[in-house]
Amino acid sequence: MENSRTQHCSDELLCGIDGGGTTTKVVVCNLEGQVLHSFKTGTINHYGAGIPKVKENFASIADKLNAKFACLPGCIFTGNSALDGLAEDVLVQQITGEVFHPSKVVFQSDVYIALLSFTMGDPGAVLISGTGSMACGIDAEGVFHTAGGWGQVLGDEGSAYHMALNGIKAALRAYDGLSDPTQLSDRVMQFFELKKMSDIIDKIYNPPVEKSLIAAFAPVVALAADEGDSVALDIVESEAEWLYKLAHAITRKCKTQNLGYYGGVLTHNDRIRSKLSALLSKQNISLQVPGFKPEIGALIGAFRESGNKVTDSVIDNFSKFS
């Protein structure tokens, strides 16, 4: 066992963790749903950051929880952007280093906790577009469905990463004279602090850059689109169309018109959200703002796993968390 520390856990405390592609959010509440502590830390996506780094971040989370409460929460429910469903215990122990022992630890997809925070476990679906992209839902029979979520190498269409990468590629094509000029070429030089365009090779490959750094270029692409750059505008419009395909796929699988959304792209990019909403309206689907943050969805998962009911008073206390 990698964790040799003597630790205790309290069934009076529940923990929810939202592990996105860039940032991890941790919340702890009591059985009345009152949030007692919350903080942010580094990514727990073991595909994006690697298992050694993720183990360090989990150890940091455990240390912070122990420092605050002198124990660990009895149940820790985690939504992890590296997963597309429920993780087996052997994987949980491998990537946490057992730092949460003796707590009950459950790992699910980050879209699953977003779904819980939107539907509270009832039929419905959510679309997520942050650093990565994915959709999931629950049908009337309680069956869990997914669409997308294949990661930055195999997919992530409609995500900040995908939009940013396409923006960088467009900048390089324009620089080489292979496509129409775009202000993205200058924006790439500025954003990555390059003296000459060829310096981007070292910047990206030596050592391999983290997914989050590339995704951080997405707002630059969006700004260029807002300023009328036709190349950037085409990229942004394309990402909206990809998100529509994801949304259409998941609502069809779940046979629902109840669709919520999460993630920085859909929250902050009005152009993408408006185009997506217009496309969905043709299917009589309304894109809805969920009532709770994904980390609250993780707490709802902790309540369910620990056998505690999510009562009206618990929901009322959740609504006070911001």
Phi and psi restraints in degrees (value plus and minus 20) as a CYANA .aco file:
   2 GLU   PHI     -94.4   -54.4
   2 GLU   PSI     -48.1    -8.1
   3 ASN   PHI    -117.0   -77.0
   3 ASN   PSI      89.3   129.3
   4 SER   PHI    -120.8   -80.8
   4 SER   PSI     -19.8    20.2
   5 ARG   PHI     -92.9   -52.9
   5 ARG   PSI     123.1   163.1
   6 THR   PHI    -102.0   -62.0
   6 THR   PSI     101.4   141.4
   7 GLN   PHI    -152.3  -112.3
   7 GLN   PSI     139.2   179.2
   8 HIS   PHI    -148.2  -108.2
   8 HIS   PSI     139.2   179.2
   9 CYS   PHI    -151.5  -111.5
   9 CYS   PSI     136.5   176.5
  10 SER   PHI    -140.3  -100.3
  10 SER   PSI     106.8   146.8
  11 ASP   PHI     -92.2   -52.2
  11 ASP   PSI     -26.9    13.1
  12 GLU   PHI    -104.0   -64.0
  12 GLU   PSI     -26.1    13.9
  13 LEU   PHI    -141.0  -101.0
  13 LEU   PSI     120.4   160.4
  14 LEU   PHI    -146.8  -106.8
  14 LEU   PSI     124.9   164.9
  15 CYS   PHI    -146.1  -106.1
  15 CYS   PSI     115.7   155.7
  16 GLY   PHI    -139.6   -99.6
  16 GLY   PSI     116.3   156.3
  17 ILE   PHI    -147.5  -107.5
  17 ILE   PSI     106.6   146.6
  18 ASP   PHI    -127.9   -87.9
  18 ASP   PSI      83.0   123.0
  19 GLY   PHI    -118.7   -78.7
  19 GLY   PSI      66.9   106.9
  20 GLY   PHI     -96.8   -56.8
  20 GLY   PSI    -197.2  -157.2
  21 GLY   PHI     -91.2   -51.2
  21 GLY   PSI     -39.9     0.1
  22 THR   PHI    -139.1   -99.1
  22 THR   PSI     -65.6   -25.6
  23 THR   PHI    -146.5  -106.5
  23 THR   PSI     125.6   165.6
  24 THR   PHI    -132.2   -92.2
  24 THR   PSI     110.3   150.3
  25 LYS   PHI    -133.0   -93.0
  25 LYS   PSI     111.0   151.0
  26 VAL   PHI    -140.6  -100.6
  26 VAL   PSI     111.2   151.2
  27 VAL   PHI    -152.1  -112.1
  27 VAL   PSI     125.2   165.2
  28 VAL   PHI    -148.8  -108.8
  28 VAL   PSI     115.2   155.2
  29 CYS   PHI    -155.1  -115.1
  29 CYS   PSI     148.2   188.2
  30 ASN   PHI    -113.2   -73.2
  30 ASN   PSI    -196.2  -156.2
  31 LEU   PHI     -93.7   -53.7
  31 LEU   PSI     -25.7    14.3
  32 GLU   PHI    -113.7   -73.7
  32 GLU   PSI     -20.3    19.7
  33 GLY   PHI      62.8   102.8
  33 GLY   PSI      -9.7    30.3
  34 GLN   PHI    -100.4   -60.4
  34 GLN   PSI      99.6   139.6
  35 VAL   PHI     -92.8   -52.8
  35 VAL   PSI     100.4   140.4
  36 LEU   PHI    -118.3   -78.3
  36 LEU   PSI     -43.6    -3.6
  37 HIS   PHI    -182.0  -142.0
  37 HIS   PSI     124.2   164.2
  38 SER   PHI    -172.1  -132.1
  38 SER   PSI     128.1   168.1
  39 PHE   PHI    -181.6  -141.6
  39 PHE   PSI     148.1   188.1
  40 LYS   PHI    -137.6   -97.6
  40 LYS   PSI     132.0   172.0
  41 THR   PHI    -170.7  -130.7
  41 THR   PSI    -190.6  -150.6
  42 GLY   PHI     -94.0   -54.0
  42 GLY   PSI     151.0   191.0
  43 THR   PHI     -82.5   -42.5
  43 THR   PSI     128.2   168.2
  44 ILE   PHI    -135.2   -95.2
  44 ILE   PSI      -1.9    38.1
  45 ASN   PHI    -100.2   -60.2
  45 ASN   PSI      83.2   123.2
  46 HIS   PHI     -92.3   -52.3
  46 HIS   PSI     -38.1     1.9
  47 TYR   PHI     -97.6   -57.6
  47 TYR   PSI     -58.0   -18.0
  48 GLY   PHI     -99.8   -59.8
  48 GLY   PSI     -60.6   -20.6
  49 ALA   PHI    -124.2   -84.2
  49 ALA   PSI     -36.2     3.8
  50 GLY   PHI      71.0   111.0
  50 GLY   PSI     127.9   167.9
  51 ILE   PHI     -82.3   -42.3
  51 ILE   PSI     -62.4   -22.4
  52 PRO   PHI     -77.7   -37.7
  52 PRO   PSI     -64.5   -24.5
  53 LYS   PHI     -86.8   -46.8
  53 LYS   PSI     -60.3   -20.3
  54 VAL   PHI     -85.9   -45.9
  54 VAL   PSI     -57.6   -17.6
  55 LYS   PHI     -81.0   -41.0
  55 LYS   PSI     -60.4   -20.4
  56 GLU   PHI     -80.5   -40.5
  56 GLU   PSI     -62.9   -22.9
  57 ASN   PHI     -88.0   -48.0
  57 ASN   PSI     -57.3   -17.3
  58 PHE   PHI     -86.4   -46.4
  58 PHE   PSI     -59.9   -19.9
  59 ALA   PHI     -82.3   -42.3
  59 ALA   PSI     -58.0   -18.0
  60 SER   PHI     -84.7   -44.7
  60 SER   PSI     -60.5   -20.5
  61 ILE   PHI     -82.0   -42.0
  61 ILE   PSI     -66.9   -26.9
  62 ALA   PHI     -80.9   -40.9
  62 ALA   PSI     -61.0   -21.0
  63 ASP   PHI     -83.3   -43.3
  63 ASP   PSI     -62.1   -22.1
  64 LYS   PHI     -86.4   -46.4
  64 LYS   PSI     -59.1   -19.1
  65 LEU   PHI     -86.2   -46.2
  65 LEU   PSI     -63.9   -23.9
  66 ASN   PHI     -84.8   -44.8
  66 ASN   PSI     -57.7   -17.7
  67 ALA   PHI     -86.7   -46.7
  67 ALA   PSI     -55.2   -15.2
  68 LYS   PHI     -99.3   -59.3
  68 LYS   PSI     -62.5   -22.5
  69 PHE   PHI    -134.0   -94.0
  69 PHE   PSI     -24.7    15.3
  70 ALA   PHI      41.6    81.6
  70 ALA   PSI       1.1    41.1
  71 CYS   PHI    -189.4  -149.4
  71 CYS   PSI     154.7   194.7
  72 LEU   PHI    -122.3   -82.3
  72 LEU   PSI     132.8   172.8
  73 PRO   PHI     -82.2   -42.2
  73 PRO   PSI     129.6   169.6
  74 GLY   PHI     -85.3   -45.3
  74 GLY   PSI     -53.3   -13.3
  75 CYS   PHI    -153.0  -113.0
  75 CYS   PSI     111.2   151.2
  76 ILE   PHI    -141.7  -101.7
  76 ILE   PSI      92.8   132.8
  77 PHE   PHI    -128.8   -88.8
  77 PHE   PSI     102.3   142.3
  78 THR   PHI    -139.4   -99.4
  78 THR   PSI     111.1   151.1
  79 GLY   PHI    -120.3   -80.3
  79 GLY   PSI     101.3   141.3
  80 ASN   PHI    -139.7   -99.7
  80 ASN   PSI     105.1   145.1
  81 SER   PHI     -86.8   -46.8
  81 SER   PSI     -29.5    10.5
  82 ALA   PHI    -106.5   -66.5
  82 ALA   PSI     -26.6    13.4
  83 LEU   PHI    -131.4   -91.4
  83 LEU   PSI     133.9   173.9
  84 ASP   PHI    -136.6   -96.6
  84 ASP   PSI     -11.3    28.7
  85 GLY   PHI    -197.4  -157.4
  85 GLY   PSI    -186.5  -146.5
  86 LEU   PHI     -85.9   -45.9
  86 LEU   PSI     109.6   149.6
  87 ALA   PHI    -109.2   -69.2
  87 ALA   PSI     125.1   165.1
  88 GLU   PHI     -92.9   -52.9
  88 GLU   PSI     132.6   172.6
  89 ASP   PHI     -79.5   -39.5
  89 ASP   PSI     -54.1   -14.1
  90 VAL   PHI     -83.1   -43.1
  90 VAL   PSI     -56.9   -16.9
  91 LEU   PHI     -90.7   -50.7
  91 LEU   PSI     -60.3   -20.3
  92 VAL   PHI     -77.8   -37.8
  92 VAL   PSI     -67.4   -27.4
  93 GLN   PHI     -87.2   -47.2
  93 GLN   PSI     -55.5   -15.5
  94 GLN   PHI     -84.7   -44.7
  94 GLN   PSI     -63.2   -23.2
  95 ILE   PHI    -112.7   -72.7
  95 ILE   PSI     -29.2    10.8
  96 THR   PHI    -121.4   -81.4
  96 THR   PSI     -36.1     3.9
  97 GLY   PHI      46.4    86.4
  97 GLY   PSI      -0.2    39.8
  98 GLU   PHI      41.1    81.1
  98 GLU   PSI       6.4    46.4
  99 VAL   PHI     -90.3   -50.3
  99 VAL   PSI     -33.5     6.5
 100 PHE   PHI    -116.8   -76.8
 100 PHE   PSI     -17.4    22.6
 101 HIS   PHI     -81.9   -41.9
 101 HIS   PSI     113.5   153.5
 102 PRO   PHI    -123.4   -83.4
 102 PRO   PSI       1.3    41.3
 103 SER   PHI     -85.9   -45.9
 103 SER   PSI     135.9   175.9
 104 LYS   PHI     -98.8   -58.8
 104 LYS   PSI     104.6   144.6
 105 VAL   PHI    -141.1  -101.1
 105 VAL   PSI     107.6   147.6
 106 VAL   PHI    -144.3  -104.3
 106 VAL   PSI     110.9   150.9
 107 PHE   PHI    -133.7   -93.7
 107 PHE   PSI     107.2   147.2
 108 GLN   PHI    -151.4  -111.4
 108 GLN   PSI     157.9   197.9
 109 SER   PHI     -89.0   -49.0
 109 SER   PSI     130.5   170.5
 110 ASP   PHI     -85.5   -45.5
 110 ASP   PSI     -47.4    -7.4
 111 VAL   PHI     -92.0   -52.0
 111 VAL   PSI     -45.5    -5.5
 112 TYR   PHI     -87.1   -47.1
 112 TYR   PSI     -61.8   -21.8
 113 ILE   PHI     -90.7   -50.7
 113 ILE   PSI     -51.8   -11.8
 114 ALA   PHI     -84.6   -44.6
 114 ALA   PSI     -58.5   -18.5
 115 LEU   PHI     -82.9   -42.9
 115 LEU   PSI     -64.8   -24.8
 116 LEU   PHI     -81.5   -41.5
 116 LEU   PSI     -58.3   -18.3
 117 SER   PHI     -91.7   -51.7
 117 SER   PSI     -36.7     3.3
 118 PHE   PHI    -116.6   -76.6
 118 PHE   PSI     -64.4   -24.4
 119 THR   PHI    -124.6   -84.6
 119 THR   PSI     -32.5     7.5
 120 MET   PHI      38.7    78.7
 120 MET   PSI       3.0    43.0
 121 GLY   PHI      79.7   119.7
 121 GLY   PSI     -27.7    12.3
 122 ASP   PHI    -100.2   -60.2
 122 ASP   PSI     148.0   188.0
 123 PRO   PHI     -78.5   -38.5
 123 PRO   PSI     122.4   162.4
 124 GLY   PHI     138.2   178.2
 124 GLY   PSI     159.9   199.9
 125 ALA   PHI    -165.5  -125.5
 125 ALA   PSI     137.9   177.9
 126 VAL   PHI    -153.8  -113.8
 126 VAL   PSI     129.6   169.6
 127 LEU   PHI    -136.9   -96.9
 127 LEU   PSI     109.2   149.2
 128 ILE   PHI    -139.7   -99.7
 128 ILE   PSI     109.8   149.8
 129 SER   PHI    -157.6  -117.6
 129 SER   PSI      75.9   115.9
 130 GLY   PHI    -143.5  -103.5
 130 GLY   PSI    -147.4  -107.4
 131 THR   PHI     -78.8   -38.8
 131 THR   PSI     -62.1   -22.1
 132 GLY   PHI    -136.1   -96.1
 132 GLY   PSI    -194.5  -154.5
 133 SER   PHI    -160.2  -120.2
 133 SER   PSI     128.9   168.9
 134 MET   PHI    -193.3  -153.3
 134 MET   PSI     141.4   181.4
 135 ALA   PHI    -156.8  -116.8
 135 ALA   PSI     130.8   170.8
 136 CYS   PHI    -172.1  -132.1
 136 CYS   PSI     146.0   186.0
 137 GLY   PHI    -186.6  -146.6
 137 GLY   PSI     150.3   190.3
 138 ILE   PHI    -143.9  -103.9
 138 ILE   PSI     110.2   150.2
 139 ASP   PHI    -108.3   -68.3
 139 ASP   PSI    -197.6  -157.6
 140 ALA   PHI     -84.8   -44.8
 140 ALA   PSI     -40.9    -0.9
 141 GLU   PHI    -111.2   -71.2
 141 GLU   PSI     -19.5    20.5
 142 GLY   PHI      65.3   105.3
 142 GLY   PSI      -9.1    30.9
 143 VAL   PHI    -102.1   -62.1
 143 VAL   PSI     113.7   153.7
 144 PHE   PHI    -108.4   -68.4
 144 PHE   PSI     111.1   151.1
 145 HIS   PHI    -145.3  -105.3
 145 HIS   PSI     133.0   173.0
 146 THR   PHI    -154.6  -114.6
 146 THR   PSI     141.8   181.8
 147 ALA   PHI    -168.8  -128.8
 147 ALA   PSI     117.1   157.1
 148 GLY   PHI      55.9    95.9
 148 GLY   PSI    -179.3  -139.3
 149 GLY   PHI      61.4   101.4
 149 GLY   PSI       7.3    47.3
 150 TRP   PHI    -108.0   -68.0
 150 TRP   PSI     -19.8    20.2
 151 GLY   PHI      67.8   107.8
 151 GLY   PSI     152.6   192.6
 152 GLN   PHI     -89.9   -49.9
 152 GLN   PSI     -43.2    -3.2
 153 VAL   PHI    -102.9   -62.9
 153 VAL   PSI     -61.1   -21.1
 154 LEU   PHI    -119.7   -79.7
 154 LEU   PSI     -31.2     8.8
 155 GLY   PHI    -187.6  -147.6
 155 GLY   PSI    -141.1  -101.1
 156 ASP   PHI      50.0    90.0
 156 ASP   PSI       2.0    42.0
 157 GLU   PHI     -79.7   -39.7
 157 GLU   PSI     120.8   160.8
 158 GLY   PHI      65.1   105.1
 158 GLY   PSI     -14.0    26.0
 159 SER   PHI    -122.0   -82.0
 159 SER   PSI     149.6   189.6
 160 ALA   PHI     -81.8   -41.8
 160 ALA   PSI     -60.2   -20.2
 161 TYR   PHI     -81.4   -41.4
 161 TYR   PSI     -67.3   -27.3
 162 HIS   PHI     -84.5   -44.5
 162 HIS   PSI     -62.6   -22.6
 163 MET   PHI     -84.6   -44.6
 163 MET   PSI     -63.8   -23.8
 164 ALA   PHI     -85.5   -45.5
 164 ALA   PSI     -64.4   -24.4
 165 LEU   PHI     -82.3   -42.3
 165 LEU   PSI     -62.2   -22.2
 166 ASN   PHI     -85.2   -45.2
 166 ASN   PSI     -53.9   -13.9
 167 GLY   PHI     -86.0   -46.0
 167 GLY   PSI     -61.3   -21.3
 168 ILE   PHI     -85.7   -45.7
 168 ILE   PSI     -63.7   -23.7
 169 LYS   PHI     -82.2   -42.2
 169 LYS   PSI     -61.2   -21.2
 170 ALA   PHI     -83.0   -43.0
 170 ALA   PSI     -59.0   -19.0
 171 ALA   PHI     -82.6   -42.6
 171 ALA   PSI     -61.5   -21.5
 172 LEU   PHI     -90.5   -50.5
 172 LEU   PSI     -58.3   -18.3
 173 ARG   PHI     -84.0   -44.0
 173 ARG   PSI     -61.8   -21.8
 174 ALA   PHI     -85.4   -45.4
 174 ALA   PSI     -60.3   -20.3
 175 TYR   PHI     -81.0   -41.0
 175 TYR   PSI     -58.2   -18.2
 176 ASP   PHI     -99.9   -59.9
 176 ASP   PSI     -27.7    12.3
 177 GLY   PHI      60.6   100.6
 177 GLY   PSI      -0.8    39.2
 178 LEU   PHI    -110.2   -70.2
 178 LEU   PSI     -32.3     7.7
 179 SER   PHI    -171.5  -131.5
 179 SER   PSI    -198.8  -158.8
 180 ASP   PHI     -81.9   -41.9
 180 ASP   PSI     127.2   167.2
 181 PRO   PHI     -81.0   -41.0
 181 PRO   PSI     129.8   169.8
 182 THR   PHI    -170.4  -130.4
 182 THR   PSI     125.3   165.3
 183 GLN   PHI     -86.0   -46.0
 183 GLN   PSI     -31.3     8.7
 184 LEU   PHI     -81.0   -41.0
 184 LEU   PSI     -46.9    -6.9
 185 SER   PHI     -82.4   -42.4
 185 SER   PSI     -67.8   -27.8
 186 ASP   PHI     -87.1   -47.1
 186 ASP   PSI     -56.9   -16.9
 187 ARG   PHI     -84.8   -44.8
 187 ARG   PSI     -57.4   -17.4
 188 VAL   PHI     -83.4   -43.4
 188 VAL   PSI     -64.6   -24.6
 189 MET   PHI     -78.6   -38.6
 189 MET   PSI     -64.5   -24.5
 190 GLN   PHI     -89.9   -49.9
 190 GLN   PSI     -67.3   -27.3
 191 PHE   PHI     -83.3   -43.3
 191 PHE   PSI     -64.0   -24.0
 192 PHE   PHI    -112.3   -72.3
 192 PHE   PSI     -15.4    24.6
 193 GLU   PHI      34.4    74.4
 193 GLU   PSI      34.9    74.9
 194 LEU   PHI    -115.6   -75.6
 194 LEU   PSI     119.9   159.9
 195 LYS   PHI    -102.6   -62.6
 195 LYS   PSI     -54.9   -14.9
 196 LYS   PHI    -163.1  -123.1
 196 LYS   PSI     134.3   174.3
 197 MET   PHI     -78.5   -38.5
 197 MET   PSI     -55.3   -15.3
 198 SER   PHI     -84.8   -44.8
 198 SER   PSI     -35.9     4.1
 199 ASP   PHI     -85.1   -45.1
 199 ASP   PSI     -36.9     3.1
 200 ILE   PHI     -86.4   -46.4
 200 ILE   PSI     -42.0    -2.0
 201 ILE   PHI     -82.3   -42.3
 201 ILE   PSI     -68.7   -28.7
 202 ASP   PHI     -85.5   -45.5
 202 ASP   PSI     -58.6   -18.6
 203 LYS   PHI     -81.0   -41.0
 203 LYS   PSI     -57.6   -17.6
 204 ILE   PHI    -109.7   -69.7
 204 ILE   PSI     -58.1   -18.1
 205 TYR   PHI    -124.5   -84.5
 205 TYR   PSI     -36.9     3.1
 206 ASN   PHI    -152.4  -112.4
 206 ASN   PSI      70.1   110.1
 207 PRO   PHI     -98.8   -58.8
 207 PRO   PSI     149.7   189.7
 208 PRO   PHI     -75.3   -35.3
 208 PRO   PSI     107.8   147.8
 209 VAL   PHI     -94.6   -54.6
 209 VAL   PSI     128.0   168.0
 210 GLU   PHI     -89.9   -49.9
 210 GLU   PSI     129.9   169.9
 211 LYS   PHI     -75.4   -35.4
 211 LYS   PSI     -57.4   -17.4
 212 SER   PHI     -84.2   -44.2
 212 SER   PSI     -53.1   -13.1
 213 LEU   PHI     -88.2   -48.2
 213 LEU   PSI     -60.9   -20.9
 214 ILE   PHI     -86.2   -46.2
 214 ILE   PSI     -64.7   -24.7
 215 ALA   PHI     -79.5   -39.5
 215 ALA   PSI     -49.5    -9.5
 216 ALA   PHI     -85.2   -45.2
 216 ALA   PSI     -33.7     6.3
 217 PHE   PHI    -100.9   -60.9
 217 PHE   PSI     -32.5     7.5
 218 ALA   PHI     -77.5   -37.5
 218 ALA   PSI     -65.3   -25.3
 219 PRO   PHI     -80.2   -40.2
 219 PRO   PSI     -48.6    -8.6
 220 VAL   PHI     -87.7   -47.7
 220 VAL   PSI     -60.7   -20.7
 221 VAL   PHI     -83.7   -43.7
 221 VAL   PSI     -63.8   -23.8
 222 ALA   PHI     -82.4   -42.4
 222 ALA   PSI     -60.7   -20.7
 223 LEU   PHI     -84.6   -44.6
 223 LEU   PSI     -61.6   -21.6
 224 ALA   PHI     -81.7   -41.7
 224 ALA   PSI     -58.0   -18.0
 225 ALA   PHI     -84.6   -44.6
 225 ALA   PSI     -63.1   -23.1
 226 ASP   PHI     -83.5   -43.5
 226 ASP   PSI     -48.1    -8.1
 227 GLU   PHI    -107.9   -67.9
 227 GLU   PSI     -15.4    24.6
 228 GLY   PHI      75.3   115.3
 228 GLY   PSI     -11.5    28.5
 229 ASP   PHI     -88.3   -48.3
 229 ASP   PSI      98.2   138.2
 230 SER   PHI     -86.2   -46.2
 230 SER   PSI     -55.7   -15.7
 231 VAL   PHI     -86.1   -46.1
 231 VAL   PSI     -66.5   -26.5
 232 ALA   PHI     -84.0   -44.0
 232 ALA   PSI     -58.6   -18.6
 233 LEU   PHI     -82.4   -42.4
 233 LEU   PSI     -61.5   -21.5
 234 ASP   PHI     -82.0   -42.0
 234 ASP   PSI     -58.9   -18.9
 235 ILE   PHI     -84.3   -44.3
 235 ILE   PSI     -67.8   -27.8
 236 VAL   PHI     -82.7   -42.7
 236 VAL   PSI     -63.6   -23.6
 237 GLU   PHI     -82.3   -42.3
 237 GLU   PSI     -58.7   -18.7
 238 SER   PHI     -84.8   -44.8
 238 SER   PSI     -59.7   -19.7
 239 GLU   PHI     -84.3   -44.3
 239 GLU   PSI     -57.7   -17.7
 240 ALA   PHI     -83.2   -43.2
 240 ALA   PSI     -59.3   -19.3
 241 GLU   PHI     -87.4   -47.4
 241 GLU   PSI     -57.5   -17.5
 242 TRP   PHI     -83.7   -43.7
 242 TRP   PSI     -60.7   -20.7
 243 LEU   PHI     -85.7   -45.7
 243 LEU   PSI     -54.3   -14.3
 244 TYR   PHI     -83.6   -43.6
 244 TYR   PSI     -61.8   -21.8
 245 LYS   PHI     -81.7   -41.7
 245 LYS   PSI     -61.6   -21.6
 246 LEU   PHI     -82.9   -42.9
 246 LEU   PSI     -66.6   -26.6
 247 ALA   PHI     -82.9   -42.9
 247 ALA   PSI     -63.1   -23.1
 248 HIS   PHI     -84.1   -44.1
 248 HIS   PSI     -60.1   -20.1
 249 ALA   PHI     -83.9   -43.9
 249 ALA   PSI     -65.4   -25.4
 250 ILE   PHI     -93.5   -53.5
 250 ILE   PSI     -56.9   -16.9
 251 THR   PHI     -89.2   -49.2
 251 THR   PSI     -52.5   -12.5
 252 ARG   PHI     -88.5   -48.5
 252 ARG   PSI     -62.9   -22.9
 253 LYS   PHI     -82.6   -42.6
 253 LYS   PSI     -59.5   -19.5
 254 CYS   PHI    -111.2   -71.2
 254 CYS   PSI     -25.5    14.5
 255 LYS   PHI      32.5    72.5
 255 LYS   PSI      32.6    72.6
 256 THR   PHI    -158.1  -118.1
 256 THR   PSI     134.3   174.3
 257 GLN   PHI    -134.6   -94.6
 257 GLN   PSI      -8.2    31.8
 258 ASN   PHI    -114.7   -74.7
 258 ASN   PSI      78.9   118.9
 259 LEU   PHI    -147.8  -107.8
 259 LEU   PSI     101.9   141.9
 260 GLY   PHI    -127.3   -87.3
 260 GLY   PSI     150.0   190.0
 261 TYR   PHI    -159.8  -119.8
 261 TYR   PSI     132.5   172.5
 262 TYR   PHI    -163.1  -123.1
 262 TYR   PSI     145.9   185.9
 263 GLY   PHI      86.3   126.3
 263 GLY   PSI     131.3   171.3
 264 GLY   PHI     -81.1   -41.1
 264 GLY   PSI     -55.2   -15.2
 265 VAL   PHI     -84.5   -44.5
 265 VAL   PSI     -70.1   -30.1
 266 LEU   PHI     -93.5   -53.5
 266 LEU   PSI     -48.3    -8.3
 267 THR   PHI     -95.8   -55.8
 267 THR   PSI     -59.5   -19.5
 268 HIS   PHI    -127.1   -87.1
 268 HIS   PSI     -37.3     2.7
 269 ASN   PHI    -118.9   -78.9
 269 ASN   PSI      77.4   117.4
 270 ASP   PHI     -83.5   -43.5
 270 ASP   PSI     -54.9   -14.9
 271 ARG   PHI     -84.9   -44.9
 271 ARG   PSI     -66.1   -26.1
 272 ILE   PHI     -86.8   -46.8
 272 ILE   PSI     -65.1   -25.1
 273 ARG   PHI     -83.4   -43.4
 273 ARG   PSI     -60.1   -20.1
 274 SER   PHI     -86.7   -46.7
 274 SER   PSI     -63.5   -23.5
 275 LYS   PHI     -85.6   -45.6
 275 LYS   PSI     -61.5   -21.5
 276 LEU   PHI     -81.9   -41.9
 276 LEU   PSI     -65.1   -25.1
 277 SER   PHI     -80.5   -40.5
 277 SER   PSI     -60.0   -20.0
 278 ALA   PHI     -85.1   -45.1
 278 ALA   PSI     -61.0   -21.0
 279 LEU   PHI     -86.6   -46.6
 279 LEU   PSI     -61.1   -21.1
 280 LEU   PHI     -89.1   -49.1
 280 LEU   PSI     -51.9   -11.9
 281 SER   PHI     -82.3   -42.3
 281 SER   PSI     -46.5    -6.5
 282 LYS   PHI     -87.9   -47.9
 282 LYS   PSI     -40.1    -0.1
 283 GLN   PHI    -121.8   -81.8
 283 GLN   PSI      -8.0    32.0
 284 ASN   PHI      39.4    79.4
 284 ASN   PSI      13.7    53.7
 285 ILE   PHI    -130.9   -90.9
 285 ILE   PSI     108.1   148.1
 286 SER   PHI    -123.6   -83.6
 286 SER   PSI     106.7   146.7
 287 LEU   PHI     -99.1   -59.1
 287 LEU   PSI      99.9   139.9
 288 GLN   PHI    -133.5   -93.5
 288 GLN   PSI     128.0   168.0
 289 VAL   PHI    -105.3   -65.3
 289 VAL   PSI     100.1   140.1
 290 PRO   PHI     -83.5   -43.5
 290 PRO   PSI     133.5   173.5
 291 GLY   PHI     -96.7   -56.7
 291 GLY   PSI     -43.4    -3.4
 292 PHE   PHI    -149.5  -109.5
 292 PHE   PSI     138.5   178.5
 293 LYS   PHI     -95.6   -55.6
 293 LYS   PSI     137.6   177.6
 294 PRO   PHI     -76.6   -36.6
 294 PRO   PSI     -54.1   -14.1
 295 GLU   PHI     -85.2   -45.2
 295 GLU   PSI     -48.0    -8.0
 296 ILE   PHI     -91.5   -51.5
 296 ILE   PSI     -53.9   -13.9
 297 GLY   PHI     -80.2   -40.2
 297 GLY   PSI     -56.6   -16.6
 298 ALA   PHI     -85.8   -45.8
 298 ALA   PSI     -57.5   -17.5
 299 LEU   PHI     -85.5   -45.5
 299 LEU   PSI     -58.9   -18.9
 300 ILE   PHI     -80.4   -40.4
 300 ILE   PSI     -60.4   -20.4
 301 GLY   PHI     -82.3   -42.3
 301 GLY   PSI     -58.9   -18.9
 302 ALA   PHI     -85.7   -45.7
 302 ALA   PSI     -59.6   -19.6
 303 PHE   PHI     -79.9   -39.9
 303 PHE   PSI     -68.0   -28.0
 304 ARG   PHI     -84.2   -44.2
 304 ARG   PSI     -62.8   -22.8
 305 GLU   PHI     -89.3   -49.3
 305 GLU   PSI     -50.5   -10.5
 306 SER   PHI    -109.3   -69.3
 306 SER   PSI     -21.1    18.9
 307 GLY   PHI      61.4   101.4
 307 GLY   PSI      -6.0    34.0
 308 ASN   PHI    -117.7   -77.7
 308 ASN   PSI     122.5   162.5
 309 LYS   PHI    -103.6   -63.6
 309 LYS   PSI     121.6   161.6
 310 VAL   PHI    -108.5   -68.5
 310 VAL   PSI      69.9   109.9
 311 THR   PHI    -101.9   -61.9
 311 THR   PSI     152.4   192.4
 312 ASP   PHI     -80.1   -40.1
 312 ASP   PSI     -57.3   -17.3
 313 SER   PHI     -88.9   -48.9
 313 SER   PSI     -54.4   -14.4
 314 VAL   PHI     -84.0   -44.0
 314 VAL   PSI     -66.4   -26.4
 315 ILE   PHI     -80.6   -40.6
 315 ILE   PSI     -59.7   -19.7
 316 ASP   PHI     -81.8   -41.8
 316 ASP   PSI     -61.3   -21.3
 317 ASN   PHI     -89.0   -49.0
 317 ASN   PSI     -56.8   -16.8
 318 PHE   PHI     -79.6   -39.6
 318 PHE   PSI     -59.2   -19.2
 319 SER   PHI     -86.0   -46.0
 319 SER   PSI     -36.3     3.7
 320 LYS   PHI    -104.2   -64.2
 320 LYS   PSI     -30.3     9.7
 321 PHE   PHI    -103.1   -63.1
 321 PHE   PSI     111.9   151.9
